[in-house]
Amino acid sequence: MRVAVFGGSFNPPHIVHALVAAWVRWTAAADRVWFVPVYAHPFEGRQDKRLAPFARRVAWTRALADTLGDWASVSAVEADLPAPSYTVDTLDALARAHPEARFRLVVGADVLGQTAAWKDWGRILAHYDPVVVGREGYPGGGVPPFPAVSSTAIRAQLLAGEACAGLLPAAVRAALDTDDLRAFWGPG
């Protein structure tokens, strides 16, 4: 079984996350896609973002995965790993727990220029055969780019009371509607 590991903040997960997962599956890059929400981001503080609590991001991401089919699921493995979460450590933990699977990392073309700062990027290349996904405005990927939709912009729209029509799958929007988003992302 080939499993694509699609990590991210999923703060919140949006329609392009769903499109990327579907593309990975439909092009046979992997048999299954496992979304892996980051528990503690190693680059936290370098980006202007506040993460919603891990349990909420996992729940939102499960709502997204449930809309895709039985080939998509969510792993909360990073909750059991030392913080901060490094991609290579997450991949190694998944490989130890699931020796029957061959894991591949899903990575956006937008982060290729940052991989020199990643822990053991060379080992990721050697052992986890990255699936590079095109992203609008960034070179690389070898595939048509996906739209430049960002969770950062969606958070701002949600906090402003905007509907984010077309940016969030209905199941994710319904899950978000049960939360006090200002407590997660408001001024503070």
C-alpha positions in Angstrom: 0.0 0.0 0.0 1.4 3.4 -1.0 0.4 6.2 1.4 0.8 9.9 0.7 1.4 11.8 3.9 -0.1 15.3 3.5 1.0 17.3 6.5 0.0 20.9 7.3 -1.4 23.2 9.8 -4.9 22.8 8.5 -5.8 26.0 10.2 -8.4 25.5 8.7 -8.4 22.9 6.0 -9.8 24.3 2.7 -10.9 23.3 -0.7 -7.4 23.2 -2.2 -6.3 20.7 0.4 -9.2 18.5 -0.8 -8.2 19.1 -4.5 -4.6 18.2 -3.8 -5.5 15.0 -2.0 -7.9 14.0 -4.8 -5.2 14.8 -7.4 -2.7 12.6 -5.6 -5.2 9.7 -5.5 -6.5 10.2 -9.0 -3.1 10.3 -10.6 -2.1 7.1 -8.8 0.7 8.8 -6.9 -0.6 6.9 -3.9 -3.4 4.5 -2.9 -4.3 6.4 0.2 -3.9 9.9 1.5 -3.3 10.5 5.2 -3.7 14.1 6.4 -1.4 14.8 9.3 -2.1 18.0 11.2 1.0 19.5 12.7 1.0 19.4 16.5 3.8 21.9 17.2 5.1 23.7 14.1 9.0 23.9 14.0 8.8 27.3 12.3 6.2 28.7 14.8 6.9 32.4 15.4 8.4 32.9 12.0 5.0 33.2 10.4 2.1 35.4 11.3 -0.2 32.7 12.4 -1.8 31.4 15.6 -2.8 27.8 15.5 -6.2 26.7 16.7 -6.0 23.9 19.3 -4.7 20.6 17.8 -7.9 18.7 18.6 -10.0 21.2 16.7 -7.7 21.1 13.7 -7.9 17.3 13.7 -11.7 17.4 13.9 -11.9 19.9 11.0 -9.5 17.8 8.9 -11.5 14.7 9.6 -14.6 16.5 8.3 -12.6 17.2 5.1 -11.3 13.6 4.8 -14.8 12.2 5.3 -16.0 14.1 2.3 -13.3 12.5 0.1 -13.9 8.8 0.6 -12.4 5.8 2.3 -9.0 6.4 0.7 -8.6 9.6 2.8 -8.0 9.7 6.5 -6.4 11.7 9.3 -3.5 10.7 11.6 -3.0 12.5 14.8 0.5 10.8 15.2 2.2 14.1 15.9 0.4 14.4 19.3 2.6 11.5 20.4 5.9 12.8 19.1 8.3 15.2 20.8 7.6 18.9 20.0 8.4 20.6 17.7 7.2 18.3 15.0 9.8 17.6 12.3 8.5 16.0 9.1 11.2 13.4 8.9 10.4 12.3 12.5 6.7 12.0 11.7 7.5 10.0 8.6 9.8 7.7 10.5 7.2 7.2 13.2 4.5 6.3 10.6 6.9 3.9 8.9 7.7 2.1 12.1 4.0 1.8 13.0 3.0 0.7 9.5 5.8 -1.4 8.0 3.5 -2.7 5.3 3.1 0.7 3.8 5.3 2.7 1.5 5.1 6.3 2.5 5.5 9.4 0.3 5.5 13.0 1.4 3.2 15.5 -0.3 5.0 18.8 -0.5 4.0 22.0 -2.3 6.2 23.7 -4.8 6.0 26.8 -2.5 8.1 25.1 0.2 10.8 23.7 -2.1 13.0 26.8 -1.5 12.8 26.2 2.3 13.8 22.6 2.4 17.5 23.5 3.2 16.1 24.5 6.7 14.3 21.2 7.2 15.7 18.5 9.4 17.2 15.7 7.2 15.6 16.8 3.9 18.1 14.5 2.1 16.7 11.5 4.0 13.2 12.5 3.1 14.2 12.5 -0.5 15.9 9.2 -0.2 13.2 7.3 1.8 9.9 9.1 1.3 9.8 9.9 -2.5 8.1 13.4 -2.3 5.1 14.1 -4.5 5.6 17.7 -5.5 2.4 19.6 -6.0 2.3 22.8 -8.1 1.2 26.0 -6.5 0.2 29.2 -8.3 3.0 31.7 -8.3 5.8 29.1 -7.6 8.0 27.3 -10.1 8.4 23.6 -9.9 6.1 20.7 -9.3 5.9 19.6 -12.9 2.1 19.8 -12.8 -0.4 22.6 -13.4 -0.5 24.7 -10.3 -3.3 24.6 -7.9 -5.0 27.9 -7.0 -3.4 30.1 -4.4 -5.9 29.7 -1.6 -4.5 30.2 1.9 -5.7 29.4 5.3 -4.4 32.8 6.4 -6.8 34.7 4.1 -9.6 32.4 5.1 -9.0 33.0 8.8 -9.2 36.8 8.1 -12.4 36.4 6.1 -14.0 34.2 8.8 -13.1 36.7 11.6 -14.6 39.5 9.5 -17.9 37.5 9.3 -17.5 36.6 5.6 -18.9 33.3 4.3 -15.8 32.1 2.4 -18.1 30.7 -0.3 -16.2 28.2 -2.5 -13.1 28.1 -0.2 -14.3 25.7 2.4 -16.0 22.3 1.9 -19.4 22.3 3.5 -18.5 19.8 6.1 -15.5 21.9 7.3 -17.7 25.0 7.3 -20.3 23.2 9.4 -17.5 22.1 11.9 -16.1 25.6 12.0 -19.6 27.1 12.7 -19.6 25.2 16.1 -16.5 26.9 17.3 -15.6 30.4 18.7 -13.1 31.3 16.0 -12.2 34.5 17.8 -10.8 32.5 20.7 -8.5 30.7 18.3 -7.5 33.5 15.9 -8.8 36.8 17.2 -6.6 39.6 18.6 -4.9 38.4 21.6 
